[in-house]
Amino acid sequence: MKRLFILCLFLVFAFQNEGIGQVNKAKHVILIGFDGLGSYAIPKATMPNLKKLMESGSHTLEARTVLPSSSAVNWASMLMGAGPTAHGFTEWGSKTPEIPPYEITKYGLFPSIFSVIRDQKPTAKTAAIYTWDGIGYLIEKDAIDLVYNGETEELNIAKAIEVIQEGETTFMFLHLSEPDGVGHNIGHDTPEYYKELEAVDIKIGKLVAAVAAAGLADETIIMLSSDHGGVEKGHGGKSLEEIYIPWVISGPGVKVNHEINDLIMTYDTGATIAWILGLDMPKSWRGKPVEDSFQSF
């Protein structure tokens, strides 16, 4: 009986370690954020690269923004692992916290995934590449190795591919401003919006292909999400078209062709990245890792 008990403990331990090993195979995490990409549009859109990424990993089209369903407050929440009343950014174009943050790191803002990586893995390289200037107010620049604000999406994609090819960056966040521009200027759920989504999909294909061409597919987790959706020419409200955003993850250790049924809030993204990289989350974070997306843990 004693031997059977010891054997069971050994098997449990071995199973747990197998799951940990799968996650630890990920040496690189890439988070791609598309501004204004509403979940409502994806089933109707011609986006073969995105849908292939969804099939190769885990996904949900019912992840939720925080309120208001606007840009700065949600990009901050995604990277900072907590909601606006914790990190302080509460509006579309917040440049400084409107609410005093619960805590401030030595880098001058509420703790984000960038400072968590820098403090716990000081030799790990990170990158933030973004199109919208507003991202610059939300990131702890002194905690990031490469900060690049290109004037066009093409420049930012080229820089992201350059980072991928170097193969040295542990975490990269890439922000791209479309399809938000089309959503504001012409409207969500319009033929023009869906045409722009075809261009978005080409960008996804280029980034995934760059990872494969660099020989990093077996050790890179790709995540994709958005800050909000939209209705007509706006967003910021409480409709499902505005608050439902895609959440996609693919790479080593991730379940294949799996639809996630758990509730995901946008601040769970930062928590999931920290978990993948084996980092301790700040006590002030409220996000939790989306463990259901992984094969075992």
N, C-alpha and C positions, 0 to 999 in steps of 0.2 A: 504493500500500500504506500509506504514511504517512497519507494522507487518510482511508483506511478505519479505521485504528487510532484516529485522533482522533475520527472520527464515533462509533465504538463507545464510547469513553470518554465522549463527550457524552451518548449515550443512557443509559448506566449512571448517570451523574450526574443526569440528568433524572429517571430512574425513582426513584432514591433520594430526590430532593427531593420528588417527588410523594407518596411514602409519608410523609415527614416532615411535609409540609404537612397531610396528612389527620389525623395525630395532633395537630399543633399547632392544628387547628381547635377542639380541646376546651379551652375556657376555664374550664370547671367540671367537677369530679369529685365525685360523690356516692357514698359507700359506705354501704350499708344493711346492718346486721347484725341478724339474727334469732336470738336466743338459743335453742339447743336444736332448731334446724331440721335434722333428719336427712335426708340425701339419699334414704335408703331409702323415705321416705314420698311423695316428690314424684310419681313415676309414678302412684301410686294416688290422689293427692289431687285434689280439685276446686279447681284454682288457675289459672284462665284468664289472669289478669294476669301471673303469674310465667311461665307457659308462653309467653305472647306475647312477654315480655321475652327469654326464651331464644331464641325463633325470630328475633327482630329483631337478635340479636347472637351472641355466642359463649358456650359454656357447657360445664361438665362436672359430673357428679354424683359424681365420684370424686376430688375434691380431698381432701387429707388434713390432719387436725389434727396438732399435735405431741402428745406424751404428757406427762402424762396428758390424756385427752380431756375436759378440764374448762374452766371459764370463764376465770378471770383469766389463766392461763398462755397460753391461746389468743388471747384478745383482745389481750394484750400482744404476742404473736408476730405477729399480723396487722398491727398498727400499727407494730411495731418492726423488721420486716424480718429477724428472726433468731429462733433458738430459745431455750428457757429457760436453757440453760447459758451463753448469751451475755448476755441481758438480765436474768436472775436471778429472774424470777417463775416459780415452779414448781408452784403449788398452785391449787385451785379458787378460794379466796378470798384470794389473796395481796394484802396491803396494802403490804408492803415486800419488796424482793428477798431471797429466802432464800439465794441465791448472789451474791457480789459481782459486779456487772455488769462486763463487759470494759472498758467506758468509760462515763463519765457526762458529760452535756452541762451547760452552764451553767444549764439549767433543772432539774437535779437527778435526771434519770433517764437510762437508756440512750437513745440517739437514736431518735426516732420520726419518722414522716412529718411530724408537726407541726413539730418543730424543724428538719427538713431544709427544709421550705418557708419557715419564718421566717428562717432564716439565709441562704438563697440567693435568696429573693424576699420581702424584708422588707415590701413594700407589699401583698402578697397577703393576702387575708382568709381565715381558717379558722374552722371551727365544730365543736364536739363537743357533741352532744345525746344524752343517754342516760337510760335508765330505771333500770337497776341501779346502785346506789351504788358498787359495786365498780369500775366503770369509772373513777371519779374518782381512784383511786390509781395508775392505769396511764398517765395522760396528763400531758404537760408543760403544765400550765395556763397558765403564764406565756408560753408560745409560741403561745397560741390566742386569737383575738379574741373569740369567743363560746363560753362554757362554760355549758351549761344542763342541769340535772338535774331534769326535771319529775317530779311525783309520779305521773303516769299516762301511759300510752302516748298517749292522746288529746292531752294537753298537749304532749308531745314532737313528735307529728306536726304539730300546729298550728304549733309553733315552727319546725319544719323547712320547712313550706310558706311561712311568713313569710320565712325566709332565702332560699328559692328565688325568691320573688316580688321580693325586693329585687335579685336578680341580680348581686350584688357579691362573693359568696364563691367563692373558687377551689376550696377543698376543704371538704366537710362530711362528718363521720362521724355517722351516726344509729344508735344502738343501741336495739333494742326487745326486751323481755324475754320475749315469747311466741314460740313455743309452749312454752318451757321450763317455765313454771309448771304447765301441764296435764300435761306429761311427768312432772314430779315428783309431782304430787298425785294423778293418775289413772293415768297410764302412757303410754308411747310405744306407737305402733301400735295404738291403741284408737279406737273410734268418736269419743270425745270429743277425742282428739288431732287426728283428721282434720277434725272440726267446727271446731276452733280454727284449723286451716290455712286454712279458708275465710275466717275473719276476717283472718288474716295477708294473704291475697291481696287483700282489699279495701283494706288499708293500702298495699300495693304499687301498686294502681291509683290511689289518691289521690295518691301521690307522683309517679308517672309523669305523671299528668294535670296536676299542678301545674307540672311542667317545661314541658310543651307549652303550657299556658295562659300562662305567662310569656314565651313566644316563645324559649325557650332550648334546644329539642330539638336543633337543629343544631350546638350548641356545648357540649353537656353529655354526659359519659360517666357512666352509671349502673352501679355495681357492686353486687352482692348476694352475701352469704356468711353463714356461721354459725360459731359457735365449736365446736360438737360436735353429735352426734346423741344417741341414747340407746337403752337396753334396759330394758324394764319401767319402773321408776320411777327409774332412775339412769343415770349415765354416768361416765366416767373410766377405763374399761377399754380393752381392745385389740380388741374386735370391730369388724367393718366397719360395723355399724349405729351405732357410736359415733364412729368416726374418719372416715367418709366424710361430707363436707359439700358443699353446692352452691357453685359458683363461677360467677357469671354476670356478663357485661359487655356493655353495649350503648351505642351512640352513634357519633359521627363517626369514620370510619376503621376501625371494627370489622367483622370478617367477619360476614355475615348467615347465620343458621340453620346455624351451624358448631359441631360438637361437638369440643372440644379433646381430643386424645389424649395430649398430654404430661403427665408427672407434675406436679401442682401441689401445693405445700405451702402452708399458710396464710400463712407469712411471705413468699410471693411476691406477696401482695396489696400490701403497702407498696412493694415494689420496682416493681410495675407502675404504681402511682400516681406514683411519682417519675419513672419513664420517660415516662409520658404528659405530665407537666408539664415535661420537659426538665431534670430536676435530677440532680446527681451523687449517687450513693448513698454513704453512709458505708462505709469499708473494712471495718468490723466487721459489716455486714449480710451475710447469707448467702442472702437471697432473690434471685430473678432475675425480670426482667419476663416475663410470659406473651406473648411476641411472636407466637406462633401464633394469637392471637385477633385480630390486626390484618391488614388487607388487604395492607400492604406496609410495609417499614421499611428 
